Amino acid sequence: MLVTTVSNNIVQVHSFPEGLPDGILTRFTAEVNHVVFNTSATSVAAGSSDFMVKIIETKDNSQQKTIRGHEGPILSVAFDPKDLFLASSSCDGAVCVWKIADQTRVASWPLLTKFNEVNRATSICRLEWQPKIGKLLAVPVEKVVKLFERDTWENTDNLSDESIMMPLNVVSWSPCGGYVAAGSIDGSMVVWNVQTRKCIERFQHEKSYRICAMAWHPSKESIAYTDAEGNLGLHEGVLASAGSKEHATHSNAATFEDLFDEEDNDLLTKGMNLSPPSPMRQPLVDDDDDDDGDDDNVMAIVNRSRHNRAIEDDNSNDIGSSTQLEEMDNDDDDDDNARTTVAQTAPTVVGYSGPVPTPQQKPFQPCSTPSYLQHRFMVWNSIGIIRCYSDEQDNAIDVEFHDTSVHHAIHLSNVLNHTMADLSHEAVLLACVKTDEVPSTLQCIHFNSRDANKEWMVDMPNNENIEAICLGQGWAAVTTNAQIVRIFSIGGVQKELFSLMGPVVAMSGHGEQLLISYHRGTGFDGDQCLGVQIMELGRRKRQILQGTSLPLTRKSYLMWQGFSAEGTPVFADSEGIVQMLNRSLGSTWIPISNTRDHCKGKSDYYWVVGIHENPQQLRCIPCKGSRFPPTLPRPTVTILPLKLPYCQTSSEKGQMEEHYWRSVLFHNHFDYLAENGYEFDETAKHQALKEQQELLMKMFALSCKAEREFRCEELTEFMTQNVLNLAIKYASRSKHLTLAQRLSNLAQEKATALLTVQDEDDFQADPKASYRRTVTKWSSHVQPPAQNSIEKEEGSEEDIQNNAEGDGNNELDPEETVHAKRRLNPFSKNLGPVEQITPKSVTLTNSMLARANPFKVRNDRTVLKLFVIMKFYLSCELLIVYMHWF
């Protein structure tokens, strides 16, 4: 019997050695991280990311016991040889021992670092009981193997060695129970004698890959191990230097049977140590091309003789003394005694203590699930969904559109084994990787083609493999492993191509915009070093960003990238932080949401599929206990709100500030659309401007109540002329007369600046017209109005306030708000005199002057002329207020 875990959260039973499916043992609500047999192979224990451990009888899977108590995903489980206890380790940092009979916790130790998910954990902590008697429990903790005694559950001893530079990942007991082997995350392996507590053997993975599983041969002195890249290795003659009469031999195992040539049934009783799921599943064959050509075997085995137990990595530094190495080479042929002496002397490993380089993130398609899944989403975007089914019965691709008026559903036979896809209103784009039989191929199905055959295909050169694809408006783009970006028309015509500055990570298209993220260098200490490039592929081809760093969260990687429905670049990282490009602030990135704040559990995530700026919505799919949703049942899209990380958002001031700047950010796309000649909703733009000005007025009133007059002046910098007039009225009505005077002067300066700018623009268009419109000394002088008109303003203060309130209720003029928002955009096309920012002309009458607000600034060309009148009115207003007080 063989037990495996598959992508749809089930524990599958297979026949052995045929490997044929033989039923489902149990199911979980999240991915299974570890399964193990008991000594008699009658029960299986499985730990999952849903925080649960299940014990299932192999003969009757209905007999199950569930252990609950961990507060994080389960890392590993181990049966007591006597089937009384079960040990488990979890991402919550605890290592626990449970009594199987009643599922109660017997002991618990907080030994590990806490993590939210298995893939982020430093160590998978593969613990194991001492065989036969189960007297000791070995737990790998950081660089030490801790031994806990049965029944007392006390830490009796620790096994360590100076050669261990990185945390240990897995431990394994020898069949006799006298030795313990451990493997670390940097590929080093160590063997201890439990009785003497001394290290007797040291090994090193030739490529320093993470060791994820180890197992001793039931009778021979050999250790088999696997690494995180799917390679299987074998160490022979492990205990030769510990007194064994049998010397180690250097042999090559070409097949799986050569490794386990006897007592296969005993191997099943040893238990199974499965590696944690990784983003990229690799076969057991090492894909790297070596000069000796040994990797052509079906199973690549890393062999070590007894003389090569020191590190042999070409990239490593000096290992031990040169005298020892020379002595080993000289005595290799005839001096067995000298060889034994050298083997017993443990070599000194010189480790690197500086920053650790981070493995580069593999290329991926946004809005797609991992390619190793049998049933997966190839893409899920605002246009539709592409699913891929690859199993023994069928290998097909289904294309479904959210709006059936765009196109009907499509069913395709996946003959070329396509792994990448993208979908737009115009076409479906598919791509496959290179194999021995076929080259890497790009296939496009063009909906709007008038030809009888709507498909076209292009083969890449022999030395290139497609790594990322995307669709835009009228074009398709492909990036290969040669760091070349190839542009095609939607009909299949090859267009421009250019080189990328680093290996591609992801690529997205929207309209004429192309967004590419790539590795611009090597990251350290868990950080990725990514760059971003944004281009426009329309009639005027230009580059928006190049070489700019992508501001990922610390120790995270890129999870999704794309564009909003309005065309603004957005990306999300593995920590749940979503960031958007702010074009109005020098094309910088600003966080707009944290999906982790909306997750109910520590192992829950949100899978981003799209974003809208108007209305402000982040469209995600909730994933319980996993980062990716299953294809069946069909997931439900959830709408998450957007929020900028401003300070003190619990206060009224912080809430209004966050609301205002969020409104400004999510309506910047109107300026971009207008600049590039796209159509947009003028009504929505006017409504957004009105909302922003109302928020400014509320913040102004809040600052006035808090006696923050300087803050009030700062807020008026963002106000339009009409709202500034309302602010002056509010300041005078709330008895902030000094503030009202300063705002009046500020309004005059702004109006003068607008006139000056307008005259300069008019002079460039028509020099003679500028002289006719210039305000001169003689034209600016205006006689004061009649005395009776002024005396009409000497009423009660209540009349003045009612007048101000009546004026304040008037809505903003849409035309004025449009001009105030555009504010001489230097990127606008065909900016003519009609589109300039000009004060609104108003015809003055005696009745209007009689009821005029003394602090209101007119938006016509007589502003300078009325300055003398405003000074006189201000004196009258002050007199009225003082009379009212006394």
SULLIN-V527430 format. One record per run of one state. SS is the DSSP state (A for helix, B for strand, O for the rest). FROM is the first residue (numbers start at 1). TO is the last residue. If there is no record, write none. Layout:
# SULLIN-V527430
ss:SS from:FROM to:TO
ss:SS from:FROM to:TO
This chain:
# SULLIN-V527430
ss:O from:1 to:1
ss:B from:2 to:5
ss:O from:6 to:9
ss:B from:10 to:14
ss:O from:15 to:20
ss:B from:21 to:27
ss:O from:28 to:31
ss:B from:32 to:37
ss:O from:38 to:42
ss:B from:43 to:48
ss:O from:49 to:52
ss:B from:53 to:57
ss:O from:58 to:63
ss:B from:64 to:67
ss:O from:68 to:73
ss:B from:74 to:79
ss:O from:80 to:84
ss:B from:85 to:90
ss:O from:91 to:93
ss:B from:94 to:99
ss:O from:100 to:103
ss:B from:104 to:110
ss:O from:111 to:117
ss:A from:118 to:120
ss:O from:121 to:125
ss:B from:126 to:126
ss:O from:127 to:127
ss:B from:128 to:129
ss:O from:130 to:135
ss:B from:136 to:141
ss:O from:142 to:143
ss:B from:144 to:149
ss:O from:150 to:154
ss:B from:155 to:159
ss:O from:160 to:167
ss:B from:168 to:173
ss:O from:174 to:178
ss:B from:179 to:184
ss:O from:185 to:187
ss:B from:188 to:193
ss:O from:194 to:197
ss:B from:198 to:204
ss:O from:205 to:210
ss:B from:211 to:216
ss:O from:217 to:221
ss:B from:222 to:227
ss:O from:228 to:231
ss:B from:232 to:236
ss:O from:237 to:239
ss:A from:240 to:242
ss:O from:243 to:255
ss:A from:256 to:259
ss:O from:260 to:263
ss:A from:264 to:270
ss:O from:271 to:293
ss:A from:294 to:296
ss:O from:297 to:300
ss:B from:301 to:304
ss:O from:305 to:305
ss:A from:306 to:308
ss:O from:309 to:318
ss:B from:319 to:319
ss:O from:320 to:321
ss:A from:322 to:330
ss:O from:331 to:335
ss:A from:336 to:344
ss:O from:345 to:348
ss:B from:349 to:349
ss:O from:350 to:356
ss:B from:357 to:357
ss:O from:358 to:374
ss:B from:375 to:380
ss:O from:381 to:383
ss:B from:384 to:390
ss:O from:391 to:394
ss:B from:395 to:401
ss:O from:402 to:409
ss:B from:410 to:413
ss:O from:414 to:419
ss:B from:420 to:423
ss:O from:424 to:426
ss:B from:427 to:431
ss:O from:432 to:440
ss:B from:441 to:446
ss:O from:447 to:454
ss:B from:455 to:459
ss:O from:460 to:465
ss:B from:466 to:471
ss:O from:472 to:474
ss:B from:475 to:480
ss:O from:481 to:483
ss:B from:484 to:489
ss:O from:490 to:493
ss:B from:494 to:499
ss:O from:500 to:503
ss:B from:504 to:510
ss:O from:511 to:512
ss:B from:513 to:519
ss:O from:520 to:523
ss:B from:524 to:524
ss:O from:525 to:529
ss:B from:530 to:536
ss:O from:537 to:541
ss:B from:542 to:549
ss:O from:550 to:557
ss:B from:558 to:563
ss:O from:564 to:568
ss:B from:569 to:573
ss:O from:574 to:576
ss:B from:577 to:582
ss:A from:583 to:585
ss:O from:586 to:587
ss:B from:588 to:594
ss:A from:595 to:598
ss:O from:599 to:604
ss:B from:605 to:612
ss:O from:613 to:616
ss:B from:617 to:623
ss:O from:624 to:636
ss:B from:637 to:640
ss:O from:641 to:651
ss:A from:652 to:665
ss:O from:666 to:668
ss:A from:669 to:675
ss:O from:676 to:681
ss:A from:682 to:705
ss:O from:706 to:708
ss:A from:709 to:718
ss:O from:719 to:720
ss:A from:721 to:733
ss:O from:734 to:736
ss:A from:737 to:765
ss:O from:766 to:766
ss:A from:767 to:773
ss:O from:774 to:786
ss:A from:787 to:791
ss:O from:792 to:796
ss:A from:797 to:808
ss:O from:809 to:813
ss:A from:814 to:822
ss:O from:823 to:832
ss:A from:833 to:835
ss:O from:836 to:845
ss:A from:846 to:850
ss:O from:851 to:866
ss:A from:867 to:885
ss:O from:886 to:886
